[in-house]
Amino acid sequence: MSGIGERYQQETKYTREDLYGRARQRHRRAAPFKDYEEPLAVIPLPEPELGGNVDLWEALRHRRSRRSYNHAVALRSEVLAALLWATQGISAGKGEILFRTAPSAGALYPVETYLSVRAVETLQPGLYHFRPEHFDLELLKKGDHSRELTAAALAQNMVQQAQVTFIWSAIVARALWKYEDRAYRYIYLDAGHIAQNLYLAGEALGLGVCAIGALFDDEINGLFDLDGTDETIVYMATVGVRAR
Ligand SMILES: Cc1cc2nc3c(=O)[nH]c(=O)nc-3n(C[C@H](O)[C@H](O)[C@H](O)COP(=O)(O)O)c2cc1C
């Protein structure tokens, strides 16, 4: 008996024999955007500061996972806006589809972005949800949650030092109706593209970024009130002002 990973890989392969022959499972279509009914506040984001003067080739060459941050200073909100735009900014529209800076299988965009803000000028510490179509933040919980988040990330201390941590979840139904169980493959790939955009944007802006896959899923789901099934954490990344 093979493990679940191997079975998943085998059972979600497209083959010439059953690509069109499989019985459709009829999953419901999910709304393309998420809005909270009663966020504590809605905060418009400033114009992204797309500075840095680093060209793509340099950013690729120098990109590293950076885990040492200067805890004491705050990130400017224009810089945070640039990072959000780089990861999930809307860069073109066609009919009902709003295309983003990162690619997404079927342009279904199942990945949602949350932030744990510890030190960003003009933003109070708290947990936020990013809305790409409005380019704003919904405040979900007030206060610095970086300690709980650190514990949920297997005690990786960089989370507590980071000015902000990006938390990416997936609303699985957005991809499931089209791709069925194969959707999970695409969700993880989508998240990878988003994180790489964050890495490169961070590099261009002289910030430190580190991806985090080592995390207690349900502790993070709990922090953001996600059920862990319909919507579940998939990935995280810290962003910090580099320690000199
Ligand atoms: C899917 C994924 C998960 C990762 N999870 C962690 C993590 O939990 N903690 C960490 O310190 N680094 C994590 N990393 C960063 C890797 O350790 C890092 O990319 C690798 O050591 C190569 O170094 P570089 O990114 O500086 O090139 C992760 C990277 C990826 C792509």
The ligand as a Tripos MOL2 file, in Angstrom:
@<TRIPOS>MOLECULE
LIG
   31    33     1     0     0
SMALL
NO_CHARGES

@<TRIPOS>ATOM
      1 C1          8.1880   25.4110    0.0460 C.3       1 LIG1
      2 C2          9.2480   26.0500    0.8970 C.ar      1 LIG1
      3 C3          9.1610   25.9920    2.2660 C.ar      1 LIG1
      4 C4         10.1430   26.5840    3.0640 C.ar      1 LIG1
      5 N1          9.9900   26.5840    4.4230 N.ar      1 LIG1
      6 C5         10.9250   27.1870    5.1840 C.ar      1 LIG1
      7 C6         10.7480   27.2420    6.5950 C.ar      1 LIG1
      8 O1          9.7660   26.7850    7.1630 O.2       1 LIG1
      9 N2         11.7210   27.8600    7.2980 N.ar      1 LIG1
     10 C7         12.8320   28.4160    6.7210 C.ar      1 LIG1
     11 O2         13.6630   28.9660    7.4370 O.2       1 LIG1
     12 N3         13.0060   28.3870    5.3820 N.ar      1 LIG1
     13 C8         12.0750   27.8040    4.5980 C.ar      1 LIG1
     14 N4         12.2090   27.8000    3.2460 N.ar      1 LIG1
     15 C9         13.3950   28.4430    2.6340 C.3       1 LIG1
     16 C10        14.4310   27.3870    2.1840 C.3       1 LIG1
     17 O3         15.0840   26.8600    3.3040 O.3       1 LIG1
     18 C11        15.4020   28.0480    1.2130 C.3       1 LIG1
     19 O4         14.7170   28.4560    0.0340 O.3       1 LIG1
     20 C12        16.5440   27.1150    0.8350 C.3       1 LIG1
     21 O5         17.3670   26.8380    1.9320 O.3       1 LIG1
     22 C13        17.4040   27.7000   -0.2870 C.3       1 LIG1
     23 O6         17.9490   28.9540    0.1190 O.3       1 LIG1
     24 P1         17.6470   30.3270   -0.6260 P.3       1 LIG1
     25 O7         16.1750   30.5590   -0.6230 O.co2     1 LIG1
     26 O8         18.3860   31.3620    0.1520 O.co2     1 LIG1
     27 O9         18.1620   30.1990   -2.0250 O.co2     1 LIG1
     28 C14        11.2490   27.2250    2.4540 C.ar      1 LIG1
     29 C15        11.3220   27.2900    1.0620 C.ar      1 LIG1
     30 C16        10.3410   26.7230    0.2980 C.ar      1 LIG1
     31 C17        10.4400   26.8510   -1.1990 C.3       1 LIG1
@<TRIPOS>BOND
     1     1     2 1
     2     2     3 ar
     3     2    30 ar
     4     3     4 ar
     5     4     5 ar
     6     4    28 ar
     7     5     6 ar
     8     6     7 ar
     9     6    13 1
    10     7     8 2
    11     7     9 ar
    12     9    10 ar
    13    10    11 2
    14    10    12 ar
    15    12    13 ar
    16    13    14 ar
    17    14    15 1
    18    14    28 ar
    19    15    16 1
    20    16    17 1
    21    16    18 1
    22    18    19 1
    23    18    20 1
    24    20    21 1
    25    20    22 1
    26    22    23 1
    27    23    24 1
    28    24    25 2
    29    24    26 1
    30    24    27 1
    31    28    29 ar
    32    29    30 ar
    33    30    31 1
@<TRIPOS>SUBSTRUCTURE
     1 LIG1         1 GROUP 0 **** ****
